Amino acid sequence: MVTYILDSLPPEVDTVILAVNYRRNQIQDYIDSLNLKQTVIVNQEPQPLGTGGAVKYADKYITGRFFVLNADIIASINLQDMLHSHDKNNAMASISLWPVDNVSEYGVVKIDTHEKISYFVEKPKPQDAPSNLINAGAYLLERTVLDYIEPDKLISMEKEIFPRIIKDTDRFYGYQFPGYWIDVGRISSYLDVNRRLLAERHRPYLSGKKTIIQGNATDSCLGDNVTVKAGATIDASVLFNDVTVGPNCTIRRSVLGEHCQIGDGAILEDVAVGDYETVAPHSKFHNTIIWTQPIPLGYPDKQIGNVLSK
C-alpha cells in the first residue's frame, strides 16, 4: 500500500517521510529493498500522537510545502492536479474531498463555489449536513502550518489545527476528484480494493513466487509459497505467504494470514484468519475471526477484532 502511494506522487516530490510506530525495522528493510526514485525516511514515532503529532515528528525534515497522505486510503486522486489547484488558489492548506451517501459517519465540509472551505461539521445528522463532501485524507500544506502544532502533544489535524487555519488565514481549500476512494481500515474494504486494482489491471488473480494453484482462483491475491489443492475455490480473497488450502475447500471474501493450514473441505466465508492458524477439515465459518495465537508484541491497541462486513 505504501509503494502504491509512492507511485502516485508528482515529480516535484523528492523526499518522503513515513511516520511509523509498529514494526519500524520491518518497514525500513522493505523500503531498503526497493529501487525508489524518491528519498524515503522511515521516521520513528516514539508514541502515536494523532495526525498532528505524526506530522510534527517530521518537522526537521520538511523544508517547504508538503503533502500529508493517509497510508490506509487507496484512491484515484491525481496529486499533480491537486498541486495545481493549491497554487491557483494561493492556499495555505488544501484537502481532498469525496462525496458520500451517509454523512453521519464522517466529518463534512461547508464549501463555496470557489472551492474555499469555511468550516467542518463532525458526523452531522443528514438534514444538518452543509454538503455531502467529506475529508478524504490527502492534504497539501504550506510549511507554516507546522507552527500551529505543539510538539509532544496528542493533536488531531482535522479537529484542532484545520479550524484554526480557516479562522486565521481564510485560505483553506478543498479539492474534489473523480473515480474512487476506499478507506482500507476495514477487512471488507481491504478486500474491495484488491478486487478493484485487479480489475484495473485486467487480472483474474495475482499470485507470488512458488505458488501452486491446482483449484480455482478469481478476484484474489495470493502471496508466495501458497498451495491451493485440487477442487478448492478461492474467490474475492487475500492469502498471505505460506498458506495451504486443502482439497475441495471454499474460501470467499476472506483474508488468510501467513502459514495458515486450511483442512480438506473447509468452508470460510467473510472470515479473517490470523497467522499460524489451523482450520479443521470440513469445518464451516461465516463472518468471524479465527485468531488463537498470542497478540504480537507492540501490536497497536484496538486492532484485534476489526469488523468484517460492517
Secondary structure as the mmCIF struct_conf table of DSSP 4:
data_model
#
loop_
_struct_conf.conf_type_id
_struct_conf.id
_struct_conf.beg_label_comp_id
_struct_conf.beg_label_asym_id
_struct_conf.beg_label_seq_id
_struct_conf.end_label_comp_id
_struct_conf.end_label_asym_id
_struct_conf.end_label_seq_id
HELX_RH_AL_P HELX_RH_AL_P1 VAL A 2 ASP A 7
TURN_TY1_P TURN_TY1_P1 SER A 8 SER A 8
BEND BEND1 LEU A 9 LEU A 9
TURN_TY1_P TURN_TY1_P2 PRO A 11 GLU A 12
STRN STRN1 THR A 15 VAL A 20
TURN_TY1_P TURN_TY1_P3 TYR A 22 ARG A 23
HELX_RH_AL_P HELX_RH_AL_P2 ARG A 24 ASP A 32
TURN_TY1_P TURN_TY1_P4 SER A 33 SER A 33
BEND BEND2 LEU A 34 LEU A 34
BEND BEND3 LYS A 37 GLN A 38
STRN STRN2 THR A 39 GLN A 44
BEND BEND4 PRO A 46 GLN A 47
HELX_RH_AL_P HELX_RH_AL_P3 GLY A 50 TYR A 57
TURN_TY1_P TURN_TY1_P5 ALA A 58 ALA A 58
HELX_RH_3T_P HELX_RH_3T_P1 ASP A 59 TYR A 61
BEND BEND5 GLY A 64 GLY A 64
STRN STRN3 PHE A 66 LEU A 69
TURN_TY1_P TURN_TY1_P6 ALA A 71 ASP A 72
STRN STRN4 ILE A 73 ALA A 75
HELX_RH_AL_P HELX_RH_AL_P4 LEU A 79 ASN A 89
TURN_TY1_P TURN_TY1_P7 ASN A 90 ASN A 90
BEND BEND6 MET A 92 MET A 92
STRN STRN5 ALA A 93 PRO A 99
BEND BEND7 ASP A 101 ASP A 101
HELX_RH_3T_P HELX_RH_3T_P2 VAL A 103 GLU A 105
BEND BEND8 TYR A 106 TYR A 106
STRN STRN6 GLY A 107 ILE A 111
TURN_TY1_P TURN_TY1_P8 THR A 113 HIS A 114
BEND BEND9 GLU A 115 GLU A 115
STRN STRN7 LYS A 116 LYS A 116
STRN STRN8 ILE A 117 GLU A 122
BEND BEND10 LYS A 123 LYS A 123
HELX_RH_3T_P HELX_RH_3T_P3 PRO A 126 ASP A 128
BEND BEND11 PRO A 130 PRO A 130
BEND BEND12 ASN A 132 ASN A 132
STRN STRN9 LEU A 133 LEU A 141
HELX_RH_3T_P HELX_RH_3T_P4 ARG A 143 TYR A 148
BEND BEND13 ILE A 149 ILE A 149
HELX_LH_PP_P HELX_LH_PP_P1 GLU A 150 GLU A 150
TURN_TY1_P TURN_TY1_P9 PRO A 151 ASP A 152
BEND BEND14 LYS A 153 LYS A 153
HELX_RH_PI_P HELX_RH_PI_P1 MET A 157 ILE A 161
HELX_RH_AL_P HELX_RH_AL_P5 PHE A 162 THR A 169
BEND BEND15 ASP A 170 ASP A 170
STRN STRN10 PHE A 172 GLN A 176
BEND BEND16 PRO A 178 GLY A 179
STRN STRN11 TRP A 181 ASP A 183
TURN_TY1_P TURN_TY1_P10 VAL A 184 GLY A 185
BEND BEND17 ARG A 186 ARG A 186
HELX_RH_AL_P HELX_RH_AL_P6 ILE A 187 GLU A 200
TURN_TY1_P TURN_TY1_P11 ARG A 201 HIS A 202
BEND BEND18 PRO A 204 PRO A 204
STRN STRN12 TYR A 205 SER A 207
TURN_TY1_P TURN_TY1_P12 LYS A 209 LYS A 210
STRN STRN13 ILE A 212 ILE A 213
BEND BEND19 GLN A 214 GLY A 215
STRN STRN14 ASN A 216 THR A 218
BEND BEND20 ASP A 219 ASP A 219
STRN STRN15 SER A 220 LEU A 222
TURN_TY1_P TURN_TY1_P13 ASP A 224 ASN A 225
STRN STRN16 THR A 227 VAL A 228
TURN_TY1_P TURN_TY1_P14 ALA A 230 GLY A 231
STRN STRN17 THR A 233 ASP A 235
BEND BEND21 ALA A 236 ALA A 236
STRN STRN18 VAL A 238 LEU A 239
TURN_TY1_P TURN_TY1_P15 ASN A 241 ASP A 242
STRN STRN19 THR A 244 VAL A 245
TURN_TY1_P TURN_TY1_P16 PRO A 247 ASN A 248
STRN STRN20 THR A 250 ARG A 252
BEND BEND22 ARG A 253 ARG A 253
STRN STRN21 VAL A 255 LEU A 256
TURN_TY1_P TURN_TY1_P17 GLU A 258 HIS A 259
STRN STRN22 GLN A 261 ILE A 262
TURN_TY1_P TURN_TY1_P18 ASP A 264 GLY A 265
STRN STRN23 ILE A 267 VAL A 273
TURN_TY1_P TURN_TY1_P19 ASP A 275 TYR A 276
STRN STRN24 THR A 278 VAL A 279
TURN_TY1_P TURN_TY1_P20 PRO A 281 HIS A 282
STRN STRN25 LYS A 284 ILE A 290
BEND BEND23 GLN A 293 GLN A 293
HELX_LH_PP_P HELX_LH_PP_P2 PRO A 294 PRO A 296
TURN_TY1_P TURN_TY1_P21 LEU A 297 GLY A 298
HELX_LH_PP_P HELX_LH_PP_P3 TYR A 299 PRO A 300
TURN_TY1_P TURN_TY1_P22 ASP A 301 LYS A 302
TURN_TY1_P TURN_TY1_P23 ILE A 304 GLY A 305
BEND BEND24 LEU A 308 LEU A 308
#
